[in-house]
Amino acid sequence: MSVTRTQAESDGRTQEAVPEGSTNAPGTTAGASPPQPPLRRLRPQRLRPRRFRRRGTLTTGGCVLLALVVQGHRLIPNTPGRLGSLADTLLPWTALALPTLLATALLRRSPVATAACVLPIAVWLATFGASLADKSSPGGDLTVVSHNVNQNNPDPRGTARSLIASKAHILALEELSPDTAPVYERALASSYPYHFYNGTVGLWSTYPLRDARAVPIMPWTRAMRATVDTPKGPLAVYVVHLASVRVRPDGFATLARNEALDRLTAPLHDERVQRVVVMGDFNGSTDDRALRPLTRSMTSVQSTAGQGFGFTWPSRFPVVRIDQILLKGVKATSSWNLPVTPSDHIPVAARIDLGDEEHTAVRQPASGRRSGPR
């Protein structure tokens, strides 16, 4: 049996001829298989790595990071640019991230991320929850008020009337100017017969003052000290306006403020009157680590007897409390903010309990003078 090969003209394929009568012969119909299509060469496909990302991973990481920042903000280094102080100051505003993280977790429908949101919420409440509660109590012997009146205040007389309405016994003013200081002196004279001012700071009182003097913390006078003779004994009062701070591209500029603060701590350390009030514009919150020389030995009235954060600046939309009343040897029974004035700062007030005079040992300064109306 011979086998022949023919060349198919239609598609150029080589076909093999088979003997007649064979069921596999081309062209036959009975029992013949249909023509097979030409084989195509399959190209090998490259196996791509399958990306795997659990839903809510980024949100979960954000929750953990926020909790670490709130809990461990003291560990944030202060260099470069004093970022640690800036973080301390703005830390309460981390609350804005909590609803954002929670909403993102719910939109992603991630049970893990939603559960993770509990962590920063719990840490934030543990850190600041006590600040939101009302810690005031009845009682107190006298009311003190501090206000940065703004040297460009367009209505100093109106500001003075607002401060008189507070019925404070002791009134501290900061950022006085040569033009506005005499205006406050005249407007407050009938309600506060005793006063002393020097440079940009001043003290007005319903009780007699003595040993009033400037405290050198900067090249120009921005701090003073006086002894107030209250019905329960002497009270040392300091009025302070620390140097301004700025947030710049290279960081948080606080060097001048911190240097002025260092100069203030020396006379406070040597203060011979045991009951002390320091109030004014500190250009920093009590959470700022740079204020530790004061806050480690003195207490903030807002922290111990206030409600909320008591933000004071800027007055139109306050974001930070930089106007402080700090105490040593006495305690506050209540703390609050007064109504807004034309200044860019909100005035702060506190009710103070001086304690029992017989239980308060006081060492009088060696010398002094009585200051009266000027």
C-alpha positions as CSV (number, residue, x, y, z in Angstrom):
1,M,0.0,0.0,0.0
2,S,1.4,3.3,-1.1
3,V,1.0,6.6,0.6
4,T,1.1,9.9,-1.3
5,R,1.2,13.4,0.0
6,T,-0.7,16.3,-1.7
7,Q,-0.3,20.0,-1.1
8,A,-3.5,21.7,-0.2
9,E,-3.8,24.9,-2.2
10,S,-6.5,26.5,-0.1
11,D,-4.5,27.1,3.0
12,G,-1.0,25.7,2.2
13,R,-1.3,22.9,4.8
14,T,0.2,19.5,4.2
15,Q,-2.3,16.7,4.2
16,E,-1.7,13.0,4.1
17,A,-3.5,10.8,1.5
18,V,-5.0,7.5,2.7
19,P,-6.2,4.4,0.8
20,E,-9.6,4.3,-0.8
21,G,-12.4,3.0,1.3
22,S,-10.8,4.2,4.4
23,T,-13.3,6.1,6.6
24,N,-10.6,8.6,7.3
25,A,-10.2,9.5,3.6
26,P,-10.7,13.1,2.9
27,G,-13.9,14.0,1.0
28,T,-15.9,11.1,2.3
29,T,-19.2,11.8,4.0
30,A,-20.2,8.6,5.7
31,G,-18.6,8.4,9.2
32,A,-16.3,11.2,8.3
33,S,-15.1,13.6,11.0
34,P,-15.6,17.3,10.5
35,P,-12.5,19.2,9.5
36,Q,-10.5,20.3,12.5
37,P,-9.7,24.0,12.8
38,P,-6.0,25.0,12.7
39,L,-4.2,25.0,16.0
40,R,-3.3,28.3,17.4
41,R,-0.3,28.9,19.5
42,L,-1.3,30.2,22.9
43,R,0.9,32.9,24.4
44,P,1.9,32.3,27.9
45,Q,0.2,34.8,30.3
46,R,2.2,36.5,32.9
47,L,1.0,35.9,36.4
48,R,0.5,39.3,38.2
49,P,0.8,39.5,42.0
50,R,-2.5,39.9,43.6
51,R,-2.8,43.0,45.7
52,F,-4.3,42.4,49.0
53,R,-5.5,45.2,51.3
54,R,-7.8,44.7,54.1
55,R,-10.6,47.4,54.2
56,G,-10.0,50.1,56.8
57,T,-6.2,49.5,57.2
58,L,-5.4,53.1,56.8
59,T,-8.2,54.2,59.1
60,T,-7.0,51.7,61.7
61,G,-3.5,53.0,61.5
62,G,-4.7,56.6,61.9
63,C,-6.6,55.7,65.0
64,V,-3.5,54.1,66.6
65,L,-1.4,57.0,65.6
66,L,-3.8,59.6,67.0
67,A,-4.0,57.7,70.3
68,L,-0.2,57.6,70.5
69,V,0.1,61.4,69.9
70,V,-2.5,62.3,72.5
71,Q,-1.1,59.9,75.1
72,G,2.6,60.5,74.4
73,H,2.7,64.1,73.3
74,R,5.3,64.8,76.0
75,L,7.7,62.5,74.1
76,I,7.5,64.6,70.9
77,P,10.9,66.2,70.7
78,N,11.0,70.0,71.0
79,T,13.6,70.3,68.3
80,P,13.7,71.3,65.6
81,G,11.4,74.3,65.7
82,R,9.9,73.6,69.2
83,L,7.4,71.2,67.6
84,G,6.8,69.7,71.0
85,S,5.5,73.0,72.5
86,L,3.3,73.5,69.4
87,A,1.8,70.0,69.8
88,D,1.2,70.6,73.5
89,T,-0.6,73.8,72.7
90,L,-2.9,72.5,70.0
91,L,-3.5,69.0,71.5
92,P,-7.2,69.6,72.5
93,W,-8.0,70.2,68.8
94,T,-7.1,66.6,68.0
95,A,-10.8,66.0,68.9
96,L,-11.6,67.1,65.4
97,A,-10.0,64.0,64.0
98,L,-12.2,61.6,66.0
99,P,-15.5,62.0,64.0
100,T,-13.5,62.0,60.8
101,L,-11.9,58.7,61.6
102,L,-15.2,57.2,62.8
103,A,-17.1,58.3,59.7
104,T,-14.4,56.9,57.4
105,A,-14.5,53.6,59.2
106,L,-18.3,53.4,58.9
107,L,-18.2,54.3,55.2
108,R,-15.6,51.6,54.5
109,R,-17.8,49.2,56.4
110,S,-14.8,47.9,58.3
111,P,-15.5,46.3,61.7
112,V,-11.8,46.4,62.6
113,A,-11.5,50.1,61.8
114,T,-14.7,51.0,63.6
115,A,-13.6,49.1,66.7
116,A,-10.1,50.8,66.5
117,C,-11.8,54.2,66.7
118,V,-12.7,53.4,70.3
119,L,-9.0,53.7,71.2
120,P,-8.3,57.4,70.4
121,I,-11.7,58.4,71.8
122,A,-10.9,56.7,75.1
123,V,-7.4,58.2,75.3
124,W,-8.7,61.7,74.4
125,L,-11.5,61.5,77.1
126,A,-9.0,60.2,79.6
127,T,-6.7,63.2,78.9
128,F,-9.2,66.0,78.6
129,G,-12.5,64.6,79.9
130,A,-11.9,66.3,83.3
131,S,-11.5,69.6,81.6
132,L,-15.1,69.5,80.2
133,A,-16.7,68.9,83.7
134,D,-17.8,71.8,85.8
135,K,-15.4,72.0,88.8
136,S,-16.6,75.2,90.3
137,S,-17.9,75.4,93.9
138,P,-19.6,78.1,96.0
139,G,-17.7,80.5,98.2
140,G,-14.5,82.5,97.9
141,D,-13.2,85.7,99.4
142,L,-12.5,87.9,96.4
143,T,-12.7,88.0,92.6
144,V,-9.8,88.7,90.3
145,V,-9.9,89.6,86.6
146,S,-7.1,89.7,84.0
147,H,-7.5,91.2,80.6
148,N,-5.2,92.0,77.7
149,V,-7.0,95.2,76.5
150,N,-5.0,95.5,73.2
151,Q,-3.0,98.7,72.7
152,N,-5.1,99.4,69.6
153,N,-8.4,99.1,71.4
154,P,-10.8,101.5,69.7
155,D,-13.0,101.9,72.8
156,P,-11.0,101.8,76.1
157,R,-13.8,103.5,78.0
158,G,-16.3,100.9,76.9
159,T,-13.8,98.2,77.9
160,A,-13.3,99.8,81.3
161,R,-17.1,99.8,81.9
162,S,-17.3,96.1,81.0
163,L,-14.6,95.3,83.5
164,I,-16.3,97.3,86.2
165,A,-19.4,95.3,85.6
166,S,-17.5,92.2,86.7
167,K,-17.3,93.6,90.2
168,A,-13.8,92.3,90.6
169,H,-11.8,93.2,93.6
170,I,-8.5,93.1,91.8
171,L,-8.1,93.9,88.1
172,A,-5.0,93.3,86.0
173,L,-4.5,94.9,82.6
174,E,-2.0,94.1,80.0
175,E,-0.9,95.9,76.8
176,L,-1.5,99.4,78.0
177,S,-0.1,102.2,75.9
178,P,0.9,105.8,76.7
179,D,-2.3,106.9,75.1
180,T,-4.7,104.4,76.7
181,A,-3.3,104.0,80.2
182,P,-4.5,107.5,81.3
183,V,-8.0,106.7,79.9
184,Y,-8.2,103.5,82.0
185,E,-6.9,105.4,85.0
186,R,-9.7,108.0,84.8
187,A,-12.5,105.5,83.9
188,L,-11.6,103.1,86.7
189,A,-10.8,105.6,89.4
190,S,-14.2,105.7,91.1
191,S,-14.4,101.8,91.4
192,Y,-10.7,101.1,92.1
193,P,-9.2,103.7,94.4
194,Y,-5.8,101.9,94.5
195,H,-3.7,101.3,91.4
196,F,-0.3,101.1,90.0
197,Y,0.9,100.8,86.4
198,N,4.2,100.8,84.7
199,G,5.0,100.3,81.0
200,T,2.4,98.1,79.5
201,V,1.0,96.4,82.6
202,G,-1.1,97.7,85.5
203,L,-3.0,96.7,88.6
204,W,-6.3,98.2,90.0
205,S,-7.6,97.2,93.4
206,T,-10.4,97.9,95.9
207,Y,-7.9,97.1,98.6
208,P,-4.7,99.0,99.4
209,L,-1.5,98.3,97.5
210,R,2.1,98.4,98.7
211,D,5.5,97.4,97.6
212,A,4.4,97.9,94.0
213,R,7.3,97.8,91.5
214,A,8.2,96.7,88.0
215,V,9.7,93.3,87.4
216,P,12.4,93.3,84.7
217,I,11.7,90.4,82.4
218,M,12.3,92.2,79.1
219,P,14.0,95.4,77.9
220,W,10.8,97.3,78.4
221,T,8.4,96.8,81.4
222,R,5.9,94.0,80.8
223,A,5.6,92.7,84.4
224,M,5.0,94.1,87.8
225,R,4.4,93.0,91.4
226,A,2.4,94.4,94.3
227,T,1.2,93.4,97.7
228,V,-2.6,93.6,98.2
229,D,-3.7,94.1,101.8
230,T,-6.9,92.0,101.8
231,P,-9.2,91.6,104.8
232,K,-7.5,88.2,105.3
233,G,-4.0,89.4,105.0
234,P,-1.4,90.1,102.3
235,L,-1.6,88.7,98.8
236,A,1.2,89.0,96.4
237,V,-0.1,89.8,92.9
238,Y,2.0,89.7,89.7
239,V,0.8,91.1,86.4
240,V,2.6,89.6,83.4
241,H,2.7,90.0,79.7
242,L,5.2,87.5,78.2
243,A,6.7,88.0,74.8
244,S,4.7,87.1,71.7
245,V,5.1,83.8,69.8
246,R,4.8,83.1,66.1
247,V,4.2,80.0,64.0
248,R,6.7,80.3,61.1
249,P,7.9,77.9,58.4
250,D,10.9,77.0,60.5
251,G,8.8,76.2,63.5
252,F,7.2,77.6,66.7
253,A,9.1,80.8,67.6
254,T,9.0,81.0,71.4
255,L,12.6,81.9,72.4
256,A,11.9,85.5,73.5
257,R,8.9,84.3,75.6
258,N,10.8,81.5,77.2
259,E,13.7,83.8,78.2
260,A,11.2,86.3,79.7
261,L,9.6,83.4,81.6
262,D,13.0,82.4,83.0
263,R,13.5,85.9,84.3
264,L,10.1,85.8,86.0
265,T,10.7,82.6,87.9
266,A,13.5,84.1,90.0
267,P,11.5,86.8,91.8
268,L,8.6,84.3,92.2
269,H,11.0,81.8,93.8
270,D,12.2,84.5,96.2
271,E,8.7,85.8,97.0
272,R,8.3,86.2,100.8
273,V,4.5,86.4,100.8
274,Q,3.1,82.9,100.8
275,R,-0.2,83.6,99.0
276,V,0.5,84.5,95.4
277,V,-1.5,85.2,92.3
278,V,0.2,85.5,88.9
279,M,-2.1,86.6,86.1
280,G,-1.8,88.0,82.6
281,D,-1.1,87.2,79.0
282,F,1.4,84.3,78.9
283,N,1.3,83.8,75.1
284,G,1.1,80.1,75.9
285,S,-1.2,77.4,77.3
286,T,-0.6,75.7,80.6
287,D,-0.1,72.5,78.6
288,D,3.0,74.0,76.9
289,R,6.0,72.3,78.4
290,A,7.9,75.6,78.3
291,L,5.6,76.9,81.1
292,R,6.6,74.1,83.5
293,P,8.7,76.5,85.6
294,L,5.4,78.1,86.7
295,T,2.9,75.2,86.4
296,R,5.0,72.8,88.5
297,S,4.6,75.0,91.6
298,M,1.4,76.9,90.8
299,T,-2.1,75.8,89.8
300,S,-4.3,77.1,87.0
301,V,-7.7,78.3,88.1
302,Q,-9.3,77.0,84.9
303,S,-7.9,73.5,85.5
304,T,-9.0,73.3,89.1
305,A,-12.2,75.4,89.2
306,G,-13.4,76.0,85.6
307,Q,-15.5,74.3,83.0
308,G,-14.2,73.5,79.5
309,F,-11.0,74.8,78.0
310,G,-11.7,78.5,78.5
311,F,-10.1,79.5,75.2
312,T,-9.3,83.3,75.1
313,W,-7.6,84.1,71.8
314,P,-8.4,85.3,69.3
315,S,-11.7,86.7,70.7
316,R,-13.6,86.3,67.5
317,F,-12.9,82.5,67.3
318,P,-10.8,81.5,70.3
319,V,-8.6,78.4,69.7
320,V,-6.2,78.6,72.7
321,R,-6.2,79.8,76.3
322,I,-3.1,82.1,76.6
323,D,-4.6,84.4,79.3
324,Q,-3.9,82.7,82.6
325,I,-4.6,83.1,86.4
326,L,-2.1,81.0,88.4
327,L,-2.2,80.5,92.2
328,K,0.0,79.4,95.0
329,G,-1.0,79.3,98.7
330,V,-4.6,79.9,97.8
331,K,-7.3,78.1,95.9
332,A,-9.9,79.0,93.3
333,T,-13.5,78.1,93.8
334,S,-14.6,79.1,90.3
335,S,-13.2,80.3,87.0
336,W,-14.9,81.7,83.9
337,N,-14.5,84.0,80.9
338,L,-16.1,87.5,80.8
339,P,-18.0,88.9,77.9
340,V,-16.0,89.9,74.8
341,T,-14.7,93.4,74.6
342,P,-13.2,95.3,71.6
343,S,-9.9,93.7,72.4
344,D,-8.6,90.6,70.6
345,H,-8.4,88.8,73.9
346,I,-11.2,87.6,76.1
347,P,-11.0,88.7,79.8
348,V,-10.7,85.9,82.4
349,A,-12.0,85.9,86.0
350,A,-11.7,83.7,89.1
351,R,-13.1,83.6,92.6
352,I,-10.4,82.9,95.1
353,D,-10.5,81.5,98.6
354,L,-7.8,83.0,100.7
355,G,-8.1,80.5,103.6
356,D,-7.9,81.4,107.3
357,E,-5.6,84.2,108.2
358,E,-4.5,82.7,111.5
359,H,-3.4,79.5,109.6
360,T,-1.5,81.4,107.0
361,A,2.1,82.3,107.9
362,V,3.3,85.4,106.0
363,R,6.7,86.8,105.9
364,Q,6.5,90.5,105.1
365,P,8.9,92.1,102.6
366,A,11.7,94.0,104.3
367,S,10.7,97.3,102.8
368,G,8.0,98.8,100.7
369,R,5.8,101.7,100.0
370,R,2.1,102.3,99.8
371,S,0.7,103.1,96.3
372,G,-2.5,105.0,96.0
373,P,-4.3,106.8,93.3
374,R,-2.1,108.5,90.8
